[in-house]
């Protein structure tokens, strides 16, 4: 990207060869940063700063898993496991892309939000939708049992996309994997194109993820709340 000028609103893609701010270069928790222009993605009018920031992390990861890897689109039946910071975005994006979405979430407090966002069904386990011929199931939770249930529930020839890392090991049925010819894909991060795709949906006003905003001076406290699981939606620090 070489046509950037002073005053442009842009997000930084953390997965380009330039690397991620705060990892390969200083600036992860700074009000200003100098970065390679090739890592920048224009933020459309109507997309707030906090939405623009969230799209470069949770938005990118969610979109990449459900659209790029999960191939959600018109007429597809998609299962979403976990309706937290990632799942809420992924489910809504799939719905906006024309898919029929079912959500599995153990926290019943967010069931109404899932239904309000367009989910056709909500339950505690994806296995409760055994009558649905899922084309793909995206596991944003990743607690081992969720992975196993996804493999056993998706249709023959379907796709299971693993995103969540709630547990780093899972015991799965290789019988179901083999006999149903299930494709199991690991999904991490995404690309500039994925971020741009999220920005497009945000710009329409039909994608409104739940965000919790804090000031830069509140970052230490915010990180502590993240560790304790006390943050609603995604946490964004505004300067």
N, C-alpha and C positions, 0 to 999 in steps of 0.2 A: 504494500500500500504506500504510494508515493505522493498522493494528492492531499495529504493532511495539512491543514493550516491552523494557525492559532485561533482558538475559539471553538473549534470543532468538538462535539461531544462524542467520545469514543470509549469503548470498553477494551480491556486487555485480555486477549486469549492466552491462557497459561500453558497451552500445550504445543505451541509453535517451537521451532528450533531456538528461538530467543530464550525459551525457558519461562519459568513462573516467577513473578515478583515475590520477593521474600525468600526465594530458594536459590536461584542463580544470581540474583541481584538484590541489593537493598531496596526497600520501598514497600514491603508487604503491609506495614502498619505506619505509613508515612503519608502526609497530606500531598506530597509531590513526588514524582518519580520520572526519570528519564528512561525511555524504553524504545526498542526497535519498532519502527513504524509498521513493519510487516506483521506485527502481532496485534494490530489494532482493528477493531470492528466498529463501524459507525453506529451510533445510537440514534434511532429514528425519533422524529418529533412525537411528542405524546408519551414517550417512555421516560419515566422518572429516573433520577440518578440511582436510587436504591434498587429499582427494578433492573437497571442496566448492570449494576454490580452483581446482583443475584444471578443474572443470566449467564455470567461468565464462569459460574461455578455450578450451583444446583441446576440451573436452567440447561446449561450445556450437557451436563451428565445425564439428566433426565431425558432430554430430547434425543441424544445419541443412542441411548438404550432402547427407547420405545419406537422411534422413527427410523433411525439408521440401521440398528441391529434387529429390532423387533418387527420392522416393516409394517407398522400400524398405518392403516389407510382406510378409504371408503369400503364399508361392508365387512371389514375384518373384525373378528371377535377377540378382544384383548383382555387378559387378566392382569391386574396390578396388585402386587403384594406389598403392603405398607403404604399408608397415606400420610407420611410425614413430610419433611422438607423436600425430598426428591419425588416421592410418589404423588403428592398433590399436583405437582407440575406435570409429571409424566402422564397421569390420568387425564388431566384437562387437555393437554396437547393432543393426545390420541383421540379424544372426543371431538376436538376442533378439526382434526384431520379426517373425521368421518367414521371412526371406528365405534363399535359397540363395546363399552367398557364395564367390567365387573371388578370390584375392589374387595380385597381381603385385608382386614385390619382388626387387630385384637382390641384396640382402644375404641370402645363404643362411643366415646365422647365426640369423635370426629366423623361418625357415620352420617349425620345430617349434612355436614359440609361436603362429604363425598357425593351424596345424592343431589345436593344443590348444584354441584359442579357438573352433573350430568351422568353419574354412574347409574347403570341400569339395575345393578344389584350390589349389595354390600353384605359381607359375612365375616366371621372371625377367621375362617380358613378357606383357601382357594378350593380345597377338596369338597366344600359344600356346594360347589357349582359343577358337580360331576355330570350334569345333564347338558352343560354348555360345551360346544365343540370349539374350544379355544384354538385360534390360529397361533397365538403367541401368549406367553405369560412372562411378565417382567417382574423379577423379585428384587424390590428395592429394600427389603428387610435383611434377608440373608442370615436366618437363624438356623440353618442346617435342615430342620424339619420343613421349613418353607420351601427350600430347594427340592427336597424329596417329594413333597406334595405337588409341586409344580410339574415335575417330570411325570408323575403318575396321573396328572389331571389333563395336561395338554393333549390335543387330538393327535392321532397318528400322523407323523410327518410334520408336527408342529415345532415351534421354537420356544426354548426357555432361555431367557436372558438374565444372567446373574450380575447384579450390581451391588446389592447390600453386603456388608461385611460384619453383621451382627455377631456371627461366629465364623471362624476361619477354617472350619472343617465341616463336612457334611457326609452322612451315610445315605447313599442313594440306591435305588433299585436299578442295577444295570440291566435286569430283565426288562423292565419297562422302557428303559432307554433304548435297548436294542430292538425288542419286538415291535415297539411303536415308532421306531426310526426317528427318535426325537433329536433335534439339534440343540446342544447346550453351548451357549456362548457367554464368555465373560465380557463385561463391558466396563471400561474405565474412561472417565473424562469424555472428550469429544474433540471437535474441530472448530475453526472459525466459521465454517458453514453452518454448524449446529447452533452456534451462538446467534448467527444472523437469522436462522430459522425461528429461534425463540423470540428475538426482537420483533420479527414480523407479527407473531401472534400477540405479543404485548402491545404493539402499536394499534391493534384493532380494538383493544379494550376488553376483549373476551377472555383473555388470560390475566388473572389477577391473583398471583400466589400470595399466600399469607407471609408477611415479612415482619420481623421485629427490628426496629432501628434504634441504634444507640449512638452516642457521641464518641469521638476518639478517646476521650479521657475515661470512658467506661469500658474500654476493650478488655482490661484484665478481669473485671467483674463479669463481662459477657462471656469470656472464655471459661470462667468458673461455672457459669450457669449452663453452658454447653456441655461441660463434663458431667454435670448433674442431671442432664436431660430436662432442664427447666425452660428451655427456649421454645416459643411457639413459632412454627414455620422456619424460615431461614433468618439468620442474624446478619444484619448489615450495619457497618459503622459509617456514619456520615461526618464529614469534617465541616 
